[in-house]
Amino acid sequence: MSAETSTVHTDASGHGEHETMTKGRIWKVFFILLLITCVEFFIALVVAPKLGISSTIVNPIYIVLTLLKAYFIVAFFMHLKFEKVGLALAIIVPILFIIGLILVLTNESHYWIGLRM
C-alpha cells in the first residue's frame, strides 16, 4: 500500500510542475510570435524597399525582434520561465557569453578584413 501511495504522489507532483502553461497561453504566445514575424516581413518587404531604408538601420531592428522571439520560445515553449532560478541562470549566462564572443569576433573580423585589403 505504501508503494502505491508514493507512486501516486510522485505522479501528482510531476503534473503540477508546468501547471501554468495552458492551451490558451500556448496559443497566445503563438500569436505573439506570429505577429512579430509578420512585422519582420512587413519591414523587409514593404517598409524598407519603399522608403529606401538602409540595412544599417533595419538590421538592428531585425536583431531586436529576433531576440524577442527567442525569449518567447525559450521562456514558454522550453518552459524556462517556470523553472528555478539556478537552472535559468545555468542556461542564460552561457548564452550571454556566446553573444559577447560573437560581438567581439565580429569586431575583430572587421579589423582583419580591413588589414588585408
N, C-alpha and C positions, 0 to 999 in steps of 0.2 A: 504494500500500500504506500509506503514512503517513497518508493522508486517512481510510482505513477505521479505522486504529488510533485516531486522535484522535476519530472519531465514536463508536466503541465505548467509549472511555474516558469521553467526555462523558456518554453514556447511563448507564454504570455509576455514575458519581458522582451523577447525578440521582436514582437509585433509593435510594441509601443515606441521603439527606437526612432522611427521616422513617421510618427503619427501625424505630424503637421503637414506632410506632403500629400495633399488630396488631389483627386482628379481635377477639381476646379482650379487649384493652384497650378497644376501642370499645364492646363490649357491657358491660364493667364500668362505664365512665363513663355509658353509657346508663342502666343500672340505678341508679346513684348519683343521676342526675338524676331518674329516676322516683321514687325513694324520697323525695327532697327535695320533689318536687311533691306526693306523697301526704301527706307531713307537713303541708305548707301547707294542703291541702284538709281534712285531718283537724282541724287547728286552726280553720279557717274554718267548717266545717260541724258539728263535734261539740263541740269543747272550748269555744270562745268562746261559743256560744249557751247551752250547758247550764250553764256556770259563771258566765255573765254578765260575762265579762272585757271591759273597755272597749277601745276602739280605740287609746288611748294606750299600752296595754301590748302589744297584738297587732301593731300596725303596725311597731314596730322589729323584732319577730321576723320578720315578712314581709320586711322590707328586708334583714336579715342573710341569710335563706335565699335570697332572690333574688340577692344579690351572690355567694353561694356557688355558685349555679347558673351565674351569669355567668362566674365564674372557671373552672369546669369546661368550659364551652362555648368560651371563648377559649383556654384552655390546651391542650385536647386536640383539639377539632374544628377550630379555626382554627390549630392547630399552633404556637401561640405559645410553649408550654413548651419546644419543641425548637429554637427559633430562637436566634440570637446575642443577647447582652445588649443591644447597641445598638438592634437592631430592637424588642426587647421594651420597652425604655425609651421609644423613639420613639412607641409606641402607648400605653403605660400612663401616662406623665406627662401628656399632654394630657387623658386621661380623668379623672385625679385633679383637674386644674384645672377641668374641666367640673363634676365633682361638687361641688367647693368653690364654684363660681359658683352652682350650683343651691341649695346650702345658704344662701349669702349672700342670694340673691334671695328665698328662702322667708322668711328672717328679715325682710327689708325689706318683703315683702308684708304681713306681719302688722302692721308699723308703719303702712303706708299705709292698710290697711283699718280699723285702729283709729282713725285720724285722721278718716276720712270719716264714721264712724258717730257 
